[in-house]
Amino acid sequence: MDPAAPAPFPRVVISGRGFVGGAGTGYPALAAALRADRSAIRVVAGGPRVPALGAPADFVAEPWLAGLAAVEPELGARARRLLRNVPRPALLGVAAAHEAAREAGLGPDAPGTAGTGVIVAGSNLAQDWGFANAGAVLAGRSPNPRHAVVYADSHQVGAVSELLGWRGPGLTVGAAAASGHAALFQAWLWLRAGVVERCLVLGAATGFSPVEAEAFALLGAAAPAASVAELGGPFDRRHAGFVAGEAAAAVVLEVESAARARGTVPRGCLAGAALLLGARHGPEPDVDDEERAMRRALAAAGLAPGDLDLVSAHASGTPAGDRAECAALRRVFADALGRVRVNAPKDLTGHTFSSAGVVAVLACLAQMEGGFLHGHAHLAEPIDDQLRFVRRAELAATRAALVNGFGFGGFAAALVLTAP
């Protein structure tokens, strides 16, 4: 008797979306900012070596907690207890996770919580919190007693699990600026393997301390512009480094059959994913690795380069990073360069580091759903005249998109999203 053919992998869909960042609070605010090409980058602070630009979130915890309590009193009280005296990234993360869970129709302590996982993307998420507590100790004062509980990145996994009452598997995933991609890749594997029926992926906000800000500036990775007018965005000839953004972004991924059985409307499909190492530890980009990641993700999705409508580029804004990505894109899309469009939300949101991959996924979903392509606010003279950069927002249909993400340490990742 011939052995039975292996069952096909289940289709993985996105059923919930959440966002808190410089572009606004809530996923609709992000979608509106993208449609309007509205940049969140502004002058925030500066010093001798630290850039003066950033894209911070205008998020205040108390109004959000009060609003939650007005609609869901028990959950609001739980959130208030849970979020007392915690680092700012945890506040933003819980708010984004709650929005994504609500859109997916997943209430707290809902049936089937043992089949719901939580993955938080990022490492060293609250460096500013640790820096402040270290300063207190060095000055002979006591640190915040909550530091022992909340300093670890895994605190955010527990916070989301406790707020929503979810009891499935959970972990953190770190891959530098590709952390969001790594978390989505892990969730995609869990769902295809049957480990969970659904999984919330939280791209956590990153709270850099003055140490990281100074180090990035000394490395030459951060944009030295002192005003928005001086800024050259990703892929612009004036590009000189990234502008830090602040955002937490969340999505709920589900096996399509489970989502539809609950009456949930899929917002998009994660059709393919790839996460690779380049056998090196430093920050240098590598064209071969980036090409491999894109081709691997396309193969996993069963698509050819010509099947795509859009590339959401990693677009770090550093000269070396942008030029390497352009070279890799030319290789992959050699026969489709005239059709596929290229844009990057970092030009509007800033570089949000750990959450960047999830922010880019949300940006693609917004464009698919809204029938538009967002442009760039700081792209005046593109470095590559072969790629079709979206210069200003325009109406267009997107059926399939590639989302790139690369990180220090040789991480190269890519995701393929398709319409639901």
C-alpha positions in Angstrom: 0.0 0.0 0.0 1.3 3.4 -0.9 1.9 5.7 2.0 -0.6 8.4 2.4 0.4 11.8 1.0 1.4 14.3 3.6 -1.3 16.7 4.6 -0.7 20.3 3.2 0.3 23.0 5.7 -2.7 25.0 6.9 -3.1 28.5 5.6 -2.0 31.1 8.2 -4.1 34.3 8.3 -3.9 37.6 10.2 -7.1 38.3 12.2 -6.2 41.1 14.5 -4.0 44.3 14.3 -2.8 46.7 17.0 -0.5 49.7 17.0 0.7 52.4 19.3 3.5 54.7 18.0 4.6 58.0 16.6 2.0 57.7 13.8 -0.8 57.6 16.4 -2.6 55.3 18.8 -4.5 52.5 17.2 -4.2 50.7 13.9 -6.6 53.1 12.1 -4.3 56.0 13.0 -1.4 54.2 11.4 -3.4 53.5 8.3 -4.5 57.1 8.0 -0.9 58.5 8.5 0.4 56.2 5.8 -2.4 57.1 3.3 -1.5 60.8 3.9 2.3 60.3 3.7 2.3 61.9 7.2 5.7 61.7 8.8 6.0 61.3 12.6 9.6 62.4 12.6 10.3 65.6 14.5 13.0 67.3 16.6 13.0 65.7 20.0 16.4 66.0 21.7 20.1 66.2 20.9 23.6 66.6 22.1 27.1 66.7 20.7 26.9 63.3 19.1 23.2 62.3 19.5 20.9 63.2 16.6 18.0 65.6 17.4 15.4 63.8 15.4 13.0 61.0 16.4 9.4 59.7 16.1 8.1 59.3 19.7 4.6 58.1 20.5 2.2 60.6 22.0 0.9 57.9 24.3 -0.2 58.6 27.9 -1.1 55.6 30.0 -3.8 57.1 32.2 -6.3 58.1 29.5 -5.9 54.7 27.9 -6.5 52.9 31.2 -9.5 55.1 31.9 -11.0 54.4 28.5 -10.5 50.7 28.9 -12.1 50.7 32.3 -15.1 52.6 30.9 -15.8 49.8 28.4 -14.5 46.8 30.3 -14.4 47.6 34.0 -12.9 44.2 35.1 -10.3 44.2 32.4 -9.5 47.9 33.1 -8.9 47.1 36.8 -6.7 44.2 35.9 -4.7 46.4 33.5 -4.2 49.1 36.1 -2.8 46.6 38.6 -0.6 44.9 36.0 0.8 48.1 34.5 1.6 49.9 37.7 5.2 51.1 37.7 6.5 49.3 34.6 8.8 50.4 31.8 7.2 52.5 29.0 7.7 49.7 26.3 5.4 47.4 28.4 2.7 50.1 28.5 2.8 50.5 24.7 3.0 46.8 24.1 0.0 45.9 26.2 -2.1 48.6 24.5 -1.2 47.3 21.0 -1.8 43.6 22.1 -5.2 44.5 23.5 -6.3 46.2 20.3 -5.1 43.2 18.1 -6.9 40.7 20.4 -10.1 42.7 20.3 -10.1 43.0 16.5 -9.6 39.2 16.3 -12.6 38.7 18.6 -10.6 37.2 21.4 -11.8 38.3 24.8 -10.0 37.8 28.1 -10.1 34.2 29.5 -11.9 33.0 26.4 -12.4 29.3 25.7 -9.4 27.7 24.0 -6.8 29.9 25.7 -4.5 26.9 26.0 -4.2 26.9 22.2 -3.2 30.6 22.0 0.5 31.5 22.1 2.2 34.8 22.8 5.6 35.8 21.2 7.3 39.1 22.0 9.8 40.4 19.4 12.9 42.1 20.7 15.8 42.1 23.1 17.0 44.6 25.7 13.7 46.4 25.3 14.0 48.7 28.4 17.6 49.9 28.4 16.4 53.4 29.6 14.7 51.8 32.6 17.9 49.9 33.5 20.1 53.0 32.9 17.9 55.0 35.4 18.1 52.3 38.0 21.8 51.8 37.6 22.2 55.6 38.0 20.3 55.4 41.3 22.5 52.7 42.6 25.7 54.5 41.6 24.4 57.6 43.4 23.9 55.6 46.6 20.1 55.4 46.3 17.8 52.3 46.0 16.7 51.1 42.6 13.0 50.8 41.8 12.0 47.6 43.6 10.0 46.5 40.6 13.2 46.3 38.6 13.8 42.7 39.7 10.4 41.7 38.2 10.2 43.8 35.0 13.8 44.2 33.8 13.6 41.0 31.6 12.1 41.1 28.2 10.0 38.1 29.1 8.0 40.4 31.4 6.0 41.6 28.4 5.1 38.0 27.6 3.7 37.5 31.1 2.0 40.9 31.0 0.0 40.1 27.8 -0.8 36.6 29.0 -2.1 37.9 32.4 -4.1 40.7 30.9 -5.8 38.5 28.3 -5.9 35.2 30.3 -4.1 33.3 27.6 -2.3 30.1 28.7 -0.6 28.7 25.6 3.1 28.7 24.9 5.0 31.9 25.1 8.5 33.3 24.6 10.6 36.2 23.4 12.6 36.2 20.1 15.5 38.5 19.4 17.2 39.1 16.0 18.2 42.8 16.3 16.2 44.9 13.8 14.8 41.7 12.3 13.2 40.7 15.6 9.7 41.3 14.3 10.4 39.1 11.4 11.9 36.4 13.6 8.8 36.4 15.9 6.4 36.2 12.9 8.5 33.4 11.5 8.3 31.4 14.8 4.6 31.9 15.0 4.2 30.8 11.4 6.1 27.6 12.2 4.0 26.9 15.4 0.8 27.3 13.4 1.8 25.2 10.5 3.1 22.5 12.9 -0.1 22.5 14.9 1.5 23.7 18.2 -1.2 26.4 18.5 -4.4 27.4 16.8 -3.6 31.1 17.1 -0.7 33.3 18.3 -0.3 36.9 19.1 3.0 38.4 17.9 3.9 41.6 19.7 6.7 43.8 18.1 7.8 45.5 21.3 8.8 49.2 21.5 12.5 49.7 22.3 13.5 52.0 25.0 17.1 53.1 24.3 19.2 54.7 27.0 21.7 57.5 26.3 24.4 54.9 26.0 22.8 53.2 22.9 22.0 56.6 21.4 25.6 57.7 21.8 27.0 54.4 20.5 24.8 54.4 17.4 25.9 58.0 16.7 29.6 57.1 17.1 29.1 54.1 14.8 27.8 56.3 12.1 24.5 54.4 12.0 22.2 57.3 13.2 21.3 60.2 11.1 23.2 63.3 12.1 20.5 65.7 10.9 19.5 68.4 13.4 16.3 69.4 11.6 13.7 67.6 9.5 14.6 69.8 6.5 18.2 68.4 6.6 17.0 64.7 6.7 17.6 62.4 3.8 15.3 59.4 4.2 15.9 55.8 3.2 17.1 55.4 -0.4 17.7 59.2 -0.7 21.1 60.4 -1.9 21.3 62.4 1.4 20.7 59.4 3.6 23.2 59.2 6.5 21.6 56.8 9.0 18.4 55.9 10.7 16.0 58.0 12.7 14.8 56.2 15.8 11.0 55.7 16.1 8.9 54.5 19.0 6.2 51.9 18.3 4.6 48.7 19.6 2.8 46.7 16.9 0.8 43.5 17.3 -0.9 41.0 15.1 -2.9 37.8 15.8 -2.1 35.0 13.5 -4.4 32.0 13.2 -5.0 28.8 11.3 -7.6 29.9 8.7 -10.1 27.2 9.5 -10.0 28.1 13.2 -10.5 31.8 12.5 -13.4 31.2 10.1 -15.0 28.8 12.5 -15.1 31.6 15.1 -16.6 34.0 12.4 -13.5 36.1 12.3 -12.7 38.0 9.1 -9.1 37.4 7.9 -7.2 40.6 7.1 -4.4 39.0 5.2 -2.4 35.8 4.8 1.2 35.1 5.9 2.0 32.9 2.9 5.7 32.5 3.3 8.6 33.3 5.6 12.4 33.0 5.8 14.9 33.7 8.5 18.6 33.2 7.8 22.1 33.8 9.3 25.0 35.2 7.3 27.9 33.6 9.4 29.0 36.9 10.8 28.4 39.0 13.9 28.8 42.6 12.8 26.5 45.3 11.3 27.7 45.0 7.7 24.9 44.2 5.2 25.4 41.3 2.7 23.7 41.3 -0.7 23.9 37.5 -1.1 22.2 36.9 2.3 19.4 39.4 1.5 18.8 37.8 -1.9 18.7 34.3 -0.3 16.1 35.4 2.3 13.8 36.9 -0.3 14.0 33.9 -2.6 13.5 31.5 0.3 10.3 33.3 1.4 9.0 33.4 -2.1 9.6 29.7 -2.5 7.8 29.0 0.8 4.8 31.0 -0.5 4.9 29.2 -3.9 5.2 32.5 -5.7 7.6 34.0 -8.3 9.0 37.5 -8.1 6.7 38.6 -10.9 3.7 37.6 -8.8 4.4 40.4 -6.3 3.0 43.9 -6.5 4.9 45.6 -3.6 8.1 45.3 -1.6 8.1 46.9 1.8 11.8 47.4 2.1 13.9 47.2 5.2 15.3 50.6 4.3 17.6 51.3 7.2 18.6 54.8 5.9 22.3 54.0 6.1 24.2 54.3 2.9 25.6 50.8 3.1 22.3 49.2 4.1 20.3 50.9 1.4 22.7 50.2 -1.4 23.0 46.5 -0.5 19.2 46.1 -0.4 18.8 47.9 -3.8 21.4 45.4 -5.2 19.6 42.4 -3.8 16.2 43.7 -5.1 17.7 44.1 -8.6 18.8 40.5 -8.5 15.6 39.0 -7.3 13.3 41.2 -9.4 15.5 41.3 -12.5 12.6 40.6 -14.9 9.9 42.5 -12.9 11.7 45.7 -11.9 9.3 47.8 -14.1 6.2 46.5 -12.3 6.9 45.8 -8.6 6.7 48.9 -6.4 9.0 49.7 -3.5 8.2 51.7 -0.3 9.2 51.7 3.3 7.2 52.8 6.4 10.5 53.8 8.2 10.5 57.0 6.2 7.3 58.0 8.0 7.5 56.1 11.3 11.2 56.2 12.0 13.1 53.0 12.6 11.3 51.2 15.4 13.9 48.4 15.8 12.3 45.4 17.5 8.9 46.2 16.2 10.0 47.3 12.7 9.0 44.0 11.0 5.5 44.0 12.6 5.0 47.7 11.8 5.9 46.9 8.1 3.3 44.0 8.1 0.7 46.4 9.4 1.6 48.9 6.7 1.2 46.3 4.0 -2.2 45.2 5.4 -3.3 48.8 5.4 -2.3 49.2 1.8 -4.0 46.0 0.7 -7.2 46.8 2.5 -7.3 50.5 1.5 -6.3 50.1 -2.1 -3.4 52.6 -1.9 0.4 52.7 -1.7 2.0 55.0 0.8 4.9 57.2 -0.3 7.9 58.8 1.3 8.2 62.1 3.1 11.9 62.4 2.8 12.8 60.8 -0.6 13.8 63.5 -3.0 16.6 61.9 -5.0 16.6 58.1 -5.1 19.9 56.4 -5.1 18.7 53.8 -7.7 16.9 54.6 -10.9 15.9 51.1 -11.7 13.7 50.4 -8.8 10.1 51.9 -8.8 10.0 53.7 -5.5 6.6 55.0 -4.5 7.4 58.7 -4.2 3.9 60.0 -3.1 0.8 58.1 -2.0 -1.3 56.8 -4.8 -4.3 54.5 -5.5 -3.2 50.9 -6.4 -4.3 47.3 -5.7 -1.9 45.0 -3.9 -2.5 41.3 -3.9 0.9 40.1 -2.8 3.8 41.9 -1.0 7.3 41.1 0.2 8.4 42.5 3.6 12.2 42.6 4.2 14.0 42.8 7.5 17.7 42.7 8.2 19.6 43.0 11.5 23.0 43.4 13.0 24.6 39.9 13.5 24.0 38.7 10.0 20.2 38.3 10.2 18.3 38.3 6.9 14.6 37.8 6.9 11.7 38.1 4.5 7.9 37.6 4.7 5.3 37.2 1.9 1.8 38.6 2.5 -1.1 37.9 0.3 -4.7 39.3 0.3 -7.2 37.2 2.3 
